[in-house]
Amino acid sequence: MKLVGFFNRDGGTFKTTDMLAYEKRAEAAFREAGHDFDAIVFSGKEIIPAMERAAKRDDIDGIVAGGGDGTISAAASIAWKNGIALGVVPAGTMNLFARSLRVPLDIWQALDVLATGEIDNVDIASANGRPFIHQFSAGLHARMVRYRNAYSYRSRLGKIRASTKAALGVVFNPPEFEVDFEAAGMRERRRVSAISVSNNPFGENALLYADNLTSGELGFYTANPLKPLGVARLAIDMLRGKFRENADVMVMHPAEVHLHFPKLRFKANCVMDGELLPLERDVSIRLHPGELKVLVKQGLAAQVHAIERREPAA
């Protein structure tokens, strides 16, 4: 394939990496596997426009993106809209999409796996037409991200510390709001502290990422109005990967979710793939089954599909 690699030198792991050496290793790995491949290192501000320009070229089969979850989310959106393949090099803090794709979290190992890999078709979701690969959320998560963004940090450890401080702030000041939702033929108004809609249901892991990106279902989660003790209990259940067992959590697996916020507050926020955005009064969330082409480890697609046949999604 004709591929171009885009590496964000401002992304977590890449900040302490010899990027010239990494660029050369990436080109060697893909060319040895038979691909026409060029790698380019960009700053965080330059990389998205560069990927957008490349994706519009007639001679490109795919892009390989390296960076944090924000970079990967943007790359997935570009690949999806242009019908090209995406390879993911996990160089961020959480690397949630890479975990779902079972890409090695070591940035050097990831190159060999992607270079010798195969194309698979996985699901991608959208909220009011804007694509996302991980989740849309409002309430607790959005408030935590807003608190975290108020702190300054320059490293992965600093981001983790800021996130911890923000999480403690949310525990003692949880939000509460009304939402009308329509999903799987069900219509209801609820008062909640949190809403999350994920691209495929979350697996039983503390980081809340999907184990399977081909189920054809969204994960739709709401949490009842919570006091500080209730938020703490929910956080513990999430760390245990057992949040579904929490009595305050509702779980559904529809293909579409329509949300309406009747009393939307000024400057209310949502989070999409880690990015804090203004929350719209009406949000329509859809799953697009199998519409995103991704590079995965050779043989992984057949292995995952075989497991799905034995263990269909609930």
C-alpha positions as CSV (number, residue, x, y, z in Angstrom):
1,M,0.0,0.0,0.0
2,K,0.9,3.6,-0.4
3,L,1.0,5.0,3.2
4,V,2.2,8.1,4.9
5,G,3.2,8.3,8.5
6,F,2.3,11.3,10.7
7,F,4.0,11.5,14.1
8,N,3.1,14.2,16.6
9,R,6.4,15.1,18.4
10,D,4.3,16.8,21.1
11,G,2.5,13.6,21.9
12,G,3.4,12.0,25.3
13,T,5.9,9.3,24.5
14,F,7.3,11.1,21.5
15,K,8.4,14.0,23.7
16,T,11.3,11.9,25.0
17,T,11.9,10.0,21.8
18,D,14.7,10.5,19.2
19,M,12.2,11.4,16.5
20,L,14.7,11.3,13.7
21,A,15.7,7.7,14.6
22,Y,12.0,6.8,15.0
23,E,11.2,8.3,11.6
24,K,13.9,6.2,10.0
25,R,12.9,3.0,11.8
26,A,9.2,3.5,10.7
27,E,10.2,3.9,7.1
28,A,12.5,0.8,7.2
29,A,9.8,-1.3,8.9
30,F,7.1,-0.5,6.3
31,R,9.3,-0.6,3.3
32,E,10.7,-4.0,4.3
33,A,7.1,-5.2,4.5
34,G,6.6,-4.1,0.9
35,H,4.8,-0.8,1.4
36,D,5.5,2.5,-0.3
37,F,6.0,4.6,2.9
38,D,7.2,8.0,4.0
39,A,7.2,9.3,7.6
40,I,7.0,12.9,8.6
41,V,7.3,14.4,12.1
42,F,5.0,17.4,12.9
43,S,4.1,19.6,15.8
44,G,0.7,19.2,17.4
45,K,-0.6,22.3,15.6
46,E,0.6,21.1,12.2
47,I,-0.3,17.4,12.2
48,I,-4.1,17.6,11.6
49,P,-4.0,19.9,8.6
50,A,-1.2,17.8,7.1
51,M,-3.2,14.6,7.5
52,E,-6.2,16.3,5.9
53,R,-4.2,17.4,2.9
54,A,-2.7,13.9,2.4
55,A,-6.0,12.1,2.7
56,K,-7.3,14.0,-0.3
57,R,-4.6,12.7,-2.6
58,D,-5.6,10.1,-5.2
59,D,-2.5,8.0,-4.6
60,I,-2.9,7.4,-0.8
61,D,-4.2,4.1,0.5
62,G,-3.9,5.0,4.2
63,I,-2.2,7.0,6.9
64,V,-0.3,5.9,10.0
65,A,-0.8,8.3,12.9
66,G,1.3,8.5,16.0
67,G,0.3,10.6,19.0
68,G,-2.1,10.9,21.9
69,D,-5.8,10.1,21.8
70,G,-6.6,13.5,20.4
71,T,-4.3,13.0,17.4
72,I,-5.7,9.5,16.9
73,S,-9.3,10.6,17.1
74,A,-8.6,13.3,14.4
75,A,-6.8,10.8,12.2
76,A,-9.7,8.3,12.5
77,S,-12.2,11.1,11.5
78,I,-10.0,12.0,8.5
79,A,-9.6,8.3,7.4
80,W,-13.3,7.6,7.8
81,K,-14.4,10.7,5.7
82,N,-11.9,9.9,2.9
83,G,-12.4,6.1,2.9
84,I,-8.7,5.3,3.6
85,A,-7.1,3.0,6.1
86,L,-5.7,4.1,9.5
87,G,-2.7,2.7,11.4
88,V,-2.4,3.7,15.0
89,V,0.9,4.2,16.9
90,P,0.0,4.7,20.6
91,A,2.2,7.6,21.9
92,G,-0.3,9.2,24.3
93,T,-1.2,8.8,27.9
94,M,-4.2,6.4,27.8
95,N,-4.1,5.1,24.2
96,L,-7.6,3.8,24.4
97,F,-8.3,3.2,20.7
98,A,-5.0,1.4,20.3
99,R,-5.9,-0.9,23.3
100,S,-9.2,-1.7,21.6
101,L,-7.4,-2.6,18.4
102,R,-4.8,-4.6,20.4
103,V,-1.9,-2.7,19.0
104,P,1.2,-3.0,21.2
105,L,1.6,0.0,23.5
106,D,5.4,0.0,22.8
107,I,5.8,2.5,20.0
108,W,8.7,0.5,18.4
109,Q,6.9,-2.8,18.5
110,A,3.8,-1.2,17.1
111,L,5.7,-0.3,13.9
112,D,6.4,-4.0,13.1
113,V,2.9,-5.1,13.9
114,L,1.3,-2.5,11.7
115,A,3.8,-2.9,8.8
116,T,3.1,-6.7,8.6
117,G,-0.6,-6.4,9.5
118,E,-3.9,-6.5,7.7
119,I,-6.9,-4.3,7.1
120,D,-10.0,-4.8,9.2
121,N,-13.2,-2.9,9.2
122,V,-14.4,-1.6,12.6
123,D,-17.2,0.6,13.9
124,I,-17.0,4.3,14.3
125,A,-19.7,6.6,15.9
126,S,-20.8,10.2,15.4
127,A,-22.6,12.8,17.5
128,N,-24.5,15.3,15.4
129,G,-22.3,14.3,12.5
130,R,-19.0,14.7,14.3
131,P,-17.2,11.3,14.4
132,F,-15.7,9.8,17.5
133,I,-13.9,6.5,18.2
134,H,-14.1,6.3,22.0
135,Q,-17.0,8.2,23.7
136,F,-19.3,11.1,24.0
137,S,-20.0,12.1,27.6
138,A,-21.7,14.8,29.7
139,G,-21.9,15.5,33.4
140,L,-19.3,14.0,35.7
141,H,-16.7,13.4,33.0
142,A,-17.1,16.8,31.3
143,R,-16.8,18.6,34.7
144,M,-13.6,16.6,35.5
145,V,-12.0,17.5,32.2
146,R,-13.0,21.2,32.7
147,Y,-11.4,21.1,36.2
148,R,-8.3,19.3,34.8
149,N,-7.9,21.9,32.0
150,A,-7.7,24.6,34.6
151,Y,-4.4,23.1,35.9
152,S,-1.1,23.5,34.0
153,Y,0.9,20.4,33.2
154,R,3.7,19.6,30.8
155,S,4.3,15.9,31.2
156,R,2.4,12.6,31.3
157,L,2.9,12.5,35.1
158,G,1.7,16.1,35.4
159,K,-1.5,15.2,33.4
160,I,-2.2,12.2,35.7
161,R,-1.7,14.5,38.8
162,A,-4.0,17.1,37.3
163,S,-6.6,14.4,36.5
164,T,-6.4,13.1,40.1
165,K,-7.0,16.6,41.5
166,A,-9.9,17.2,39.1
167,A,-11.5,13.9,40.0
168,L,-11.4,14.8,43.7
169,G,-13.0,18.1,42.8
170,V,-15.9,16.4,41.0
171,V,-16.4,13.9,43.9
172,F,-17.2,16.9,46.2
173,N,-19.2,18.8,43.6
174,P,-21.0,16.4,41.3
175,P,-23.4,17.8,38.6
176,E,-27.1,17.1,38.4
177,F,-29.3,17.7,35.3
178,E,-32.3,16.5,33.3
179,V,-32.1,14.7,30.0
180,D,-34.7,13.3,27.7
181,F,-33.4,10.2,25.8
182,E,-34.7,7.9,23.1
183,A,-32.9,4.6,22.5
184,A,-34.0,1.1,21.4
185,G,-37.6,2.2,21.2
186,M,-37.6,3.6,24.8
187,R,-38.3,7.2,25.6
188,E,-37.8,8.6,29.0
189,R,-36.8,11.8,31.0
190,R,-34.3,11.3,33.7
191,R,-32.4,13.3,36.2
192,V,-28.8,12.2,36.1
193,S,-25.2,13.1,37.2
194,A,-23.6,11.5,34.1
195,I,-24.2,10.3,30.6
196,S,-21.8,8.3,28.4
197,V,-22.2,6.9,25.0
198,S,-19.4,4.8,23.7
199,N,-18.3,3.4,20.3
200,N,-19.2,-0.2,21.2
201,P,-19.8,-1.2,24.8
202,F,-17.0,-0.8,27.4
203,G,-15.2,-3.9,28.4
204,E,-14.5,-5.0,32.0
205,N,-11.4,-2.9,32.4
206,A,-10.5,0.1,34.6
207,L,-9.8,2.4,31.6
208,L,-13.2,2.0,30.1
209,Y,-12.4,1.1,26.5
210,A,-14.2,-1.3,24.2
211,D,-12.8,-4.9,24.0
212,N,-14.5,-5.3,20.6
213,L,-15.1,-2.6,17.9
214,T,-17.3,-4.7,15.6
215,S,-20.4,-5.5,17.8
216,G,-22.6,-3.0,15.9
217,E,-23.8,-1.5,19.2
218,L,-23.3,1.7,21.2
219,G,-22.7,1.6,24.9
220,F,-25.3,3.9,26.5
221,Y,-24.8,4.6,30.2
222,T,-26.4,7.0,32.7
223,A,-25.8,7.5,36.4
224,N,-28.6,8.7,38.8
225,P,-28.1,11.9,40.7
226,L,-25.2,11.3,43.0
227,K,-23.9,12.7,46.3
228,P,-20.2,12.7,47.1
229,L,-20.3,9.2,48.6
230,G,-22.1,7.9,45.5
231,V,-19.6,9.4,43.2
232,A,-16.8,7.8,45.2
233,R,-18.5,4.4,45.0
234,L,-19.0,4.7,41.3
235,A,-15.3,5.6,40.9
236,I,-14.3,2.5,42.8
237,D,-16.6,0.3,40.7
238,M,-15.1,1.8,37.6
239,L,-11.6,1.1,38.7
240,R,-12.7,-2.5,39.4
241,G,-14.2,-2.8,36.0
242,K,-17.5,-3.5,37.7
243,F,-19.5,-0.3,37.2
244,R,-22.4,-2.2,35.5
245,E,-23.1,-3.7,39.0
246,N,-23.5,-0.2,40.5
247,A,-27.2,0.3,41.4
248,D,-27.2,3.9,40.2
249,V,-26.0,3.0,36.6
250,M,-28.3,2.2,33.7
251,V,-26.9,0.3,30.8
252,M,-28.2,-0.1,27.2
253,H,-26.7,-1.2,23.9
254,P,-28.7,0.5,21.1
255,A,-27.5,1.5,17.6
256,E,-28.7,5.1,18.0
257,V,-29.3,7.4,20.9
258,H,-31.1,10.8,20.8
259,L,-30.6,13.2,23.7
260,H,-32.4,16.4,24.6
261,F,-31.4,18.7,27.4
262,P,-34.5,20.7,28.4
263,K,-32.7,23.0,30.8
264,L,-29.3,23.4,29.2
265,R,-27.2,25.7,31.2
266,F,-25.1,28.5,29.7
267,K,-21.5,27.2,28.9
268,A,-22.5,23.6,29.5
269,N,-19.9,21.2,28.2
270,C,-19.5,17.7,26.8
271,V,-16.5,15.6,26.1
272,M,-15.8,13.8,22.8
273,D,-12.7,11.6,22.7
274,G,-11.1,13.6,25.5
275,E,-11.9,17.1,23.9
276,L,-14.0,19.5,25.9
277,L,-16.7,21.0,23.6
278,P,-19.9,23.1,24.0
279,L,-22.9,20.9,24.7
280,E,-25.8,21.2,22.3
281,R,-29.4,21.1,23.4
282,D,-30.1,18.2,21.0
283,V,-27.6,15.5,20.3
284,S,-28.1,12.6,17.9
285,I,-25.6,9.8,18.3
286,R,-25.3,7.0,15.7
287,L,-23.0,4.0,15.1
288,H,-21.6,3.4,11.7
289,P,-20.9,-0.3,11.6
290,G,-17.7,-1.4,9.8
291,E,-17.1,1.9,8.2
292,L,-13.6,2.6,9.5
293,K,-10.7,0.7,7.9
294,V,-7.8,0.0,10.3
295,L,-4.5,-1.8,10.3
296,V,-4.4,-4.6,12.8
297,K,-2.1,-7.5,13.6
298,Q,-2.0,-10.2,11.0
299,G,-4.7,-12.8,11.8
300,L,-6.3,-10.7,14.5
301,A,-9.5,-10.0,12.6
302,A,-10.3,-13.6,12.0
303,Q,-9.5,-14.4,15.7
304,V,-11.9,-11.7,17.0
305,H,-14.7,-12.7,14.6
306,A,-14.4,-16.3,15.7
307,I,-14.7,-15.2,19.4
308,E,-17.8,-13.1,18.5
309,R,-19.5,-16.1,16.9
310,R,-19.0,-18.1,20.1
311,E,-19.8,-15.3,22.4
312,P,-22.4,-12.9,20.9
313,A,-22.8,-9.5,22.5
314,A,-25.4,-9.2,25.2
